[in-house]
Each structure stands twice: as C-alpha cells, then as structure tokens.
C-alpha cells in the first residue's frame, strides 16, 4: 500500500506540473538586435523570454507583426496572450500585466572620435547638431531640454540615416540606445568606418522593456509569475549575461 501511495503521489505531482505548462503565443516585432525574425532565436530578447519560460516548463510560439497590430492582437488576449517587449506606460497598464524587465536599454550620444566631445548637463549641448528619430520618445530630460531650447534634435524617419549623416560630418551627435546604435553601425558600415565612431559613457536614459500579458488572457497572473521565476533562474545561472554579451558581439546574426 505504501508503494502504491508513492506512485499515486508521483503521478499526481506530474499531472499538476503539466496542467500549468503550456504553449504560450506571444506577438513580436522588428527591433534588432533585441527582436527580429531574421536573427537566431529571433534576437536576444526573444531568446531570453523563451528560455525563462522553458525553466518553468512552458513553450513559446512567436508571431511577427507590425507593432500596432502586434499590440492589438495581444490586447485581445484570445489567440495571442501577450507581446514582447514593451516599456511601461499608463495606457498599456490598463490592459496588460507587466513582467520584470527582460532587458534594460541604455541611451547615449554617439559621436565621431575626432570630435572633442564631453558633456555634464544639457546646457552643454546647445552648440551641437543632434540626430534623432521621428516618433521616438527619448525621455523627459531630453524632451524638456529640447522644449527649453537647450538642445536641438534633427529628427528623420530612419535611425540608420542619422549614422550616415554622422559619418559624413553632417551631424555632431546621434542619440540612440547602445545596442541598437552598434547594431546599425556593424550592419550598414564597413569595420574601418565603424572604428571612427564611439559613444559617450554618460547615460541619458535607462529604460526597462518587459513581457506584457493581456489581463483578458486565462491565468494571466500565473503566466507572469512563472516567467519572473524563470527569469530569475536564468540570471542566477549566468546564462542571461552570456546571452546579452553574445548579442553585443553579433552572436545572434544568422
């Protein structure tokens, strides 16, 4: 009888685990090097989410859409239960639960090494031509400094073209996240030209980007809890840092 009880307990335990494990359908989009259907594992952020869920026994299926559609599909919480990766906003919080940060991006100024550039406050930046992207929010500090006339941003639709202008000395600075900036440089310029560019160590903005799960999705909080637990395990194992380092060295390129 004791052996039978042990077997029943094991079966019950396995059944309990499997009832929580599932295939989770998440929307995704193009934001190299973090997210892209053209990168290994769909980019480092996609890989982190996949591995964190795997620690809890869940599988992930990604669907790639334009960002507006990726958001609306995930908001429904029906077929697609969530999306990767998004920053905090009050509007989104009304419809989604947020995970712990999947990545934390650091925004800096890129410049040519032949420019004698340093800065401490936004008052130091008024004399520089600064490239930025249309529709992108660079944080309250930069937005307020721009409104106050302390700096001028020259905005264009394609971020990569700002780096072309930087190479040609038509811009002094380009504001961008470190990972995205170097992704664009290494992808579109030869190594000799990339070697001409550097970034200032002072960070203008740090932003956390999260997995979001629709509040309409079944067991939404349980999904977030399992993800957060798996993400902590990924970081504790050292695998998270290895993945981020690999991405910065171009390790996710096919």
C-alpha positions as CSV (number, residue, x, y, z in Angstrom):
1,X,0.0,0.0,0.0
2,X,2.9,2.3,0.8
3,X,4.4,1.8,-2.7
4,X,1.0,2.4,-4.3
5,X,0.6,5.7,-2.4
6,X,4.1,6.8,-3.5
7,X,3.2,6.1,-7.2
8,X,-0.1,7.9,-6.9
9,X,1.7,10.9,-5.4
10,X,4.2,11.0,-8.2
11,X,1.6,10.8,-10.9
12,X,-0.4,13.5,-9.1
13,X,2.7,15.7,-8.9
14,X,3.5,15.2,-12.6
15,X,-0.1,15.9,-13.6
16,X,-0.1,19.1,-11.5
17,X,3.1,20.3,-13.2
18,X,1.7,19.6,-16.7
19,X,-1.6,21.4,-16.1
20,X,0.4,24.6,-15.6
21,X,2.8,24.0,-18.5
22,X,1.5,25.2,-21.9
23,X,2.4,26.7,-25.3
24,X,2.2,30.5,-25.0
25,X,1.6,32.5,-28.1
26,X,3.2,35.9,-28.0
27,X,3.3,38.7,-30.6
28,X,6.7,40.0,-31.7
29,X,8.1,42.7,-34.0
30,X,11.3,44.0,-35.6
31,X,13.7,45.8,-33.3
32,X,17.2,44.4,-33.9
33,X,19.3,43.3,-32.1
34,X,16.7,42.6,-29.5
35,X,13.9,41.2,-31.7
36,X,13.9,40.1,-35.3
37,X,12.6,37.2,-37.3
38,X,15.9,37.4,-39.2
39,X,18.1,36.7,-36.2
40,X,19.0,33.5,-34.4
41,X,16.4,32.7,-31.7
42,X,14.6,35.8,-33.1
43,X,17.0,38.1,-31.2
44,X,18.4,38.1,-27.7
45,X,15.2,39.4,-26.0
46,X,13.1,36.8,-27.7
47,X,15.6,34.2,-26.6
48,X,15.6,35.3,-23.0
49,X,11.8,35.1,-22.9
50,X,11.8,31.7,-24.4
51,X,14.5,30.3,-22.0
52,X,12.9,31.9,-19.0
53,X,9.6,30.2,-19.8
54,X,11.4,27.0,-20.5
55,X,12.7,27.0,-16.9
56,X,9.0,26.7,-15.9
57,X,8.2,24.0,-18.4
58,X,6.4,26.3,-20.9
59,X,6.9,26.6,-24.7
60,X,6.7,29.8,-26.6
61,X,5.4,30.5,-30.1
62,X,6.1,33.9,-31.7
63,X,4.1,35.7,-34.3
64,X,5.7,38.7,-36.0
65,X,3.5,41.7,-36.9
66,X,3.8,45.4,-37.4
67,X,4.0,46.9,-33.9
68,X,0.5,48.4,-33.9
69,X,-1.0,45.1,-34.9
70,X,1.2,43.2,-32.5
71,X,-0.2,45.3,-29.7
72,X,-3.8,45.0,-30.7
73,X,-3.6,41.2,-31.2
74,X,-2.0,40.8,-27.7
75,X,-4.6,43.1,-26.1
76,X,-7.4,40.8,-27.1
77,X,-5.8,38.0,-25.0
78,X,-7.6,35.4,-27.1
79,X,-5.3,33.7,-29.6
80,X,-2.2,35.8,-28.7
81,X,-2.0,36.2,-25.0
82,X,0.8,38.8,-24.8
83,X,3.7,40.5,-26.5
84,X,7.5,41.2,-26.3
85,X,9.0,43.7,-25.4
86,X,7.4,46.9,-24.1
87,X,8.2,49.8,-21.9
88,X,5.9,51.0,-19.1
89,X,3.0,53.3,-19.9
90,X,-0.2,54.1,-18.0
91,X,-2.2,53.4,-21.1
92,X,-0.8,49.9,-21.5
93,X,-1.1,49.1,-17.8
94,X,-4.9,49.4,-18.1
95,X,-4.9,46.3,-20.3
96,X,-1.7,44.4,-19.5
97,X,0.3,42.9,-16.7
98,X,4.0,43.6,-16.8
99,X,6.8,41.2,-16.1
100,X,10.1,42.0,-14.5
101,X,12.4,43.7,-17.1
102,X,13.6,41.4,-19.9
103,X,16.2,43.9,-20.9
104,X,17.3,47.4,-19.7
105,X,18.4,49.6,-22.5
106,X,20.8,52.5,-22.1
107,X,20.6,55.6,-24.2
108,X,23.7,57.5,-25.1
109,X,25.2,60.0,-27.5
110,X,27.2,58.6,-30.4
111,X,29.9,60.8,-32.0
112,X,33.0,60.7,-34.2
113,X,36.2,60.1,-32.3
114,X,37.8,63.2,-34.0
115,X,35.2,65.4,-32.2
116,X,36.4,66.7,-28.8
117,X,33.1,66.0,-27.1
118,X,32.2,65.8,-23.4
119,X,29.1,66.8,-21.5
120,X,27.7,67.0,-18.0
121,X,24.4,68.9,-18.3
122,X,22.0,69.6,-21.1
123,X,23.3,73.2,-21.1
124,X,26.5,71.9,-22.6
125,X,24.7,70.5,-25.8
126,X,23.3,73.7,-27.4
127,X,26.1,74.0,-29.9
128,X,25.8,70.5,-31.4
129,X,23.7,69.2,-34.2
130,X,22.0,66.1,-32.8
131,X,20.3,63.4,-34.9
132,X,17.1,61.6,-33.6
133,X,14.2,59.6,-34.9
134,X,10.7,60.8,-35.7
135,X,8.1,59.5,-33.2
136,X,10.6,58.2,-30.7
137,X,10.4,59.3,-27.0
138,X,13.9,59.9,-25.6
139,X,12.9,60.5,-22.1
140,X,11.6,63.5,-20.1
141,X,15.1,65.0,-19.6
142,X,15.8,65.3,-23.3
143,X,12.2,66.3,-24.2
144,X,12.3,69.1,-21.5
145,X,15.7,70.3,-22.6
146,X,14.5,70.4,-26.2
147,X,11.5,72.5,-25.3
148,X,13.6,74.8,-23.3
149,X,15.9,75.4,-26.3
150,X,18.9,73.8,-24.6
151,X,19.4,71.4,-27.4
152,X,18.0,70.9,-30.9
153,X,17.1,67.5,-32.3
154,X,17.1,66.9,-36.0
155,X,14.5,64.2,-36.5
156,X,14.2,61.8,-39.5
157,X,12.2,58.7,-40.1
158,X,15.1,56.1,-40.4
159,X,17.5,56.0,-37.5
160,X,20.2,54.4,-39.7
161,X,20.4,57.6,-41.8
162,X,21.4,59.5,-38.8
163,X,24.6,57.4,-38.6
164,X,25.2,58.1,-42.3
165,X,25.0,61.8,-41.5
166,X,27.3,61.3,-38.6
167,X,29.9,59.6,-40.8
168,X,29.7,62.4,-43.3
169,X,30.1,65.1,-40.5
170,X,26.6,66.4,-41.2
171,X,25.7,65.7,-37.6
172,X,27.8,66.1,-34.4
173,X,25.9,63.6,-32.3
174,X,23.3,60.9,-32.6
175,X,21.1,59.9,-29.6
176,X,20.3,56.1,-29.6
177,X,20.4,53.1,-27.3
178,X,23.8,51.5,-27.2
179,X,22.8,48.1,-28.5
180,X,20.7,49.5,-31.4
181,X,23.3,52.0,-32.3
182,X,26.1,49.5,-32.7
183,X,23.7,47.0,-34.4
184,X,23.1,49.7,-37.1
185,X,26.7,50.5,-37.4
186,X,28.0,47.0,-37.7
187,X,25.2,46.1,-40.1
188,X,25.5,49.0,-42.5
189,X,29.1,50.2,-42.4
190,X,32.5,48.6,-43.0
191,X,34.7,48.0,-39.9
192,X,37.0,50.8,-40.8
193,X,34.1,53.3,-40.7
194,X,32.7,51.8,-37.5
195,X,36.0,52.3,-35.9
196,X,35.6,56.1,-36.4
197,X,32.6,56.2,-34.0
198,X,32.3,55.9,-30.3
199,X,29.7,56.7,-27.6
200,X,29.9,58.9,-24.6
201,X,29.7,56.9,-21.3
202,X,27.1,59.2,-19.7
203,X,23.7,57.6,-20.0
204,X,20.8,59.9,-20.9
205,X,18.1,57.4,-20.1
206,X,17.7,53.8,-18.9
207,X,14.5,52.0,-19.9
208,X,13.2,48.6,-18.9
209,X,11.4,46.6,-21.5
210,X,9.0,43.9,-20.4
211,X,6.9,40.9,-21.4
212,X,3.3,42.1,-21.3
213,X,0.4,39.7,-20.9
214,X,-3.2,40.7,-21.5
215,X,-5.4,40.9,-18.4
216,X,-8.1,39.1,-20.6
217,X,-5.8,36.1,-21.0
218,X,-6.6,33.0,-18.9
219,X,-4.3,32.7,-15.9
220,X,-2.5,35.9,-16.8
221,X,-1.0,36.5,-13.4
222,X,0.2,32.9,-13.2
223,X,1.9,33.3,-16.6
224,X,3.7,36.4,-15.3
225,X,4.7,34.7,-12.1
226,X,6.1,31.7,-13.9
227,X,8.1,34.0,-16.3
228,X,9.5,36.1,-13.5
229,X,10.6,33.0,-11.6
230,X,12.2,31.6,-14.8
231,X,14.0,34.9,-15.5
232,X,15.5,35.0,-12.0
233,X,16.8,31.4,-12.5
234,X,18.3,32.4,-15.9
235,X,20.1,35.3,-14.3
236,X,21.3,33.3,-11.3
237,X,22.8,30.7,-13.7
238,X,24.9,33.2,-15.5
239,X,23.2,32.4,-18.8
240,X,21.4,35.8,-19.1
241,X,24.7,37.7,-19.1
242,X,26.2,35.3,-21.6
243,X,23.3,35.9,-23.9
244,X,23.5,39.7,-23.6
245,X,27.3,39.6,-24.3
246,X,26.8,37.3,-27.3
247,X,24.2,39.8,-28.7
248,X,26.5,42.8,-28.4
249,X,29.3,40.8,-30.2
250,X,27.0,39.9,-33.1
251,X,26.4,36.4,-31.9
252,X,22.7,36.3,-32.9
253,X,23.3,37.1,-36.6
254,X,22.5,34.2,-38.9
